[in-house]
Amino acid sequence: MSCLAALLATAALVAGCSAESHENEPRPPIPTVVTVAINVKGIEIGPRAVGLPFERQPNISQNRNAPQNQAERGVPLDVRFALSNETSVPGRLFLDGPVRRVQPIVPNGSGSFIAGLPSGIYRLSSNVSAGTARLVVGPSRISSSGDLLTP
């Protein structure tokens, strides 16, 4: 019985030693997905605007009707570009705006990349396409703090 009492006292002492207060860091926003289809006639993207106020992200949690938490508006919006090159020519996708990026694209293939984009207007073009596309990034940032199974 005295061993059990000693064991419980030790467990209580160890549990009491780690009593520190840690403020929860806000979770980063979930990347917004923009699809990009490149063909010889032009570039098609969807959606054409992201980060708009009152825009609803896909909600992973069961709280579909709950308001979505806002993250810090000053941080860049992580945008995942899902690319599809519908031509048989290798090329490059050019992202021009407040942030510039060049991404290689494979012929008749697909790919993706993530870019942190501040608010602004961006133009997407390619050396294998005749047209361009416009992407608007607004100031809204949806936090993933209300979603389950996210980092």
N, C-alpha and C positions, 0 to 999 in steps of 0.2 A: 504494500500500500504506500509506503514511503517513497518507493521508486516512481510510482505513478504521480504522486504529489510533486516530486522533484521534476519530473518530465513536464508536467503542466506548468509549473512555475517557470521553467526554462523557455517553454514555448511562448508564454505570455511576455517574458522579458525580451525575447527576440522579436516578437511582433511589435512591441512597443518601441523598439529601437529604430524602426524604419518609418516612423510616423512623420513624414514630410509632406508639405503641401506643394503640389505641382499644378500649375495652371495649364489647362488644356490648350494646345496649339490648334488653331483652326486648320481644318483639312484643306488641301488644295482643290481648286475646281476640277471637275471631270472634263477631260478634253472634249471639245465640240468637234463633231465629224462633218467634214465638207467633202462631197464626192466631186471628182473632176474627171470628165470624159473628154479626151483629146482626139479629134479626127481632123481630116484635111480641110473641112469647111470651117471649123471653129472649135471653141472650147465651151463645154457646157458644165456648169457647176450647180450644186444644190446643197444647202440653201444659199441664196445670194447675199444674205445678211445674217450675222450671228452676234451674240452679245447684246441684243436689244433689250430694253427694259420690258418686264413682264413676259419675257420669252420663257417657255417651260422646257427644261431639259428632260430627257427620258428619266423617269423616276425609278430607281432600282428598288427602293423600299416599298413597303406596303402602304405608306402614307401618301397615296395619290392625290388626296384633296388638301393635304397640309401645305402651307406656304413654303416655298423653297428658300433656304438660307442664302444670303448674299455673302460673297467673299469680298476681299478688298478690291475696290474698283480701279485702283492705280496700277495693279499688276497686269502684265500681259495675259491675254487669253490664250490658253493652249488650244491650238486647232490641229486636229489630225486630218491630213489630206489623204484621201483614198483615191489613188490615180488609176486610170485605165487608158492606155495608149491604143487606140483603134486603128493606127496606121502600121504599116510594115517597115517603118523607118525608125532607127534609134534617134533620140533627140534629147532636148532639155526643156524643162518647165521653168519659166521665169516668174517669180513673185516679186512685184515692185510696189512699193509703198513706203510707209514709215520704217518697215523692215524689208530688206532685199534678200532673196534666196534663189539659188539655182539648183534644180534637182534633176538628175539624169532620169530618163524614162526609156524603158526597153521596148523594142518593137512587138506589137501584138501582145503586150503584157500588162501587168499591173504592179503596183507598188504603193507605198505609203511613207509619209514622214510627218513629224510633229514640229510645229513652229510656234513660238511664243509671240503673239501679235498684239501690240498696243492698239488702242482705238484709232480708227482711220479708214481710209479707202485704199484698197489694193487692186492691182491689175495683174491678171494671170495671162501669160502668153507663152507660145512655144515656137521653136524653129521648124516644127513639122506641121503647123497649123496656120491657116490664113487669118483666123479671128482671135479675139481676146475676150476675157470675161472680167467682170468687176465684182469684188467682194467687199462688203461693208462690215466693219467690226465696231460694234457699239461698246459702251462703258460697263454693261452689266456683267457680273461674274457670279455664277451659281456655285455655291460651296457644296462639297460632297459630304458635309458633316451629318446630314440627315439620311444618308444612304448607307445601307448595309453592304458588307463585303467589298468595301473600297479601301484604298490605302489611307 
